[in-house]
Amino acid sequence: MKDFTPEYVDDQTLPPPASGVVVPFNLPPSYTVRWVPRRKANVVAAVHAGILSMTDACFRYRLSPEEFLEWERQYKAGELTRPRASPKKPALH
């Protein structure tokens, strides 16, 4: 079994997604079409944890390298892990 503990820790270490620890069964299925922020964060976190390489993730999820790098930029900025506000529903009278 592969040890997923990073060999070093620095001040650039990224937090795991909101769901906690990333394990292979937390990854979205390879046939995913609708990419919500949580799924994107899980894929990026898996690459950062060494579960998948960027190349493997791009192949598995049919992503371009540019698309993955954009997800990674959003992940580092916290845009994929911050909770979103629910849209306000009109009052029923």
VOGU-3710 file (C-alpha; in Angstrom, 3 decimals, decimal comma):
1> mkdftpeyvd> 0,000/0,000/0,000  1,387/3,400/-0,973  2,088/5,867/1,812  0,552/9,210/0,849  2,349/11,201/3,527  4,232/14,114/1,950  8,017/13,873/2,203  8,243/17,493/3,268  5,898/20,172/4,511  6,346/23,846/3,740
11> dqtlpppasg> 4,303/26,991/4,148  2,872/26,448/0,644  1,056/23,224/1,659  -2,567/23,324/0,566  -5,460/22,337/2,813  -7,513/19,264/1,903  -10,958/19,818/0,404  -13,884/20,467/2,727  -14,731/16,768/2,727  -11,489/16,009/4,601
21> vvvpfnlpps> -8,898/13,458/3,548  -8,811/12,517/-0,124  -8,842/8,807/-0,806  -9,358/7,118/-4,165  -13,010/6,338/-3,479  -13,682/10,087/-2,877  -12,664/10,807/-6,453  -15,460/11,514/-8,910  -16,236/8,798/-11,462  -14,326/9,042/-14,738
31> ytvrwvprrk> -17,557/9,667/-16,648  -18,387/12,860/-14,683  -19,889/15,562/-16,888  -21,072/18,199/-14,394  -18,088/19,616/-12,515  -19,202/21,248/-9,282  -16,509/22,964/-7,171  -16,343/20,072/-4,665  -15,494/17,553/-7,396  -12,868/19,842/-8,903
41> anvvaavhag> -11,312/20,313/-5,444  -11,196/16,534/-4,882  -9,356/15,974/-8,182  -6,830/18,760/-7,521  -6,298/17,543/-3,934  -5,701/13,991/-5,219  -2,998/15,283/-7,564  -1,397/17,277/-4,736  -1,525/14,219/-2,455  0,166/12,045/-5,085
51> ilsmtdacfr> -2,835/9,771/-5,607  -2,969/10,790/-9,284  -0,477/12,557/-11,502  -1,671/15,610/-13,394  -1,342/13,618/-16,633  -3,420/10,753/-15,202  -6,089/13,173/-13,955  -6,295/14,910/-17,339  -6,572/11,575/-19,155  -9,080/10,067/-16,706
61> yrlspeefle> -11,370/13,112/-16,680  -10,780/14,248/-20,294  -9,322/17,610/-19,247  -6,871/19,799/-21,072  -3,760/20,740/-19,068  -4,920/24,361/-19,180  -8,287/23,408/-17,676  -6,629/21,468/-14,848  -4,233/24,366/-14,164  -7,226/26,716/-13,928
71> werqykagel> -8,859/24,379/-11,383  -5,578/24,330/-9,471  -5,411/28,145/-9,494  -8,983/28,288/-8,159  -8,151/25,673/-5,513  -5,102/27,614/-4,293  -7,167/30,813/-4,159  -9,778/29,014/-2,036  -12,472/29,461/-4,661  -13,281/25,737/-4,803
81> trpraspkkp> -13,431/25,089/-1,078  -15,313/28,105/0,253  -19,011/27,626/0,911  -21,345/29,316/-1,550  -24,438/31,236/-0,582  -27,699/29,691/-1,627  -29,784/31,781/-4,011  -32,656/33,567/-2,328  -36,008/32,030/-3,103  -38,954/34,340/-3,672
91> alh> -41,534/34,373/-0,903  -44,717/32,520/-1,684  -47,900/34,455/-0,942
//
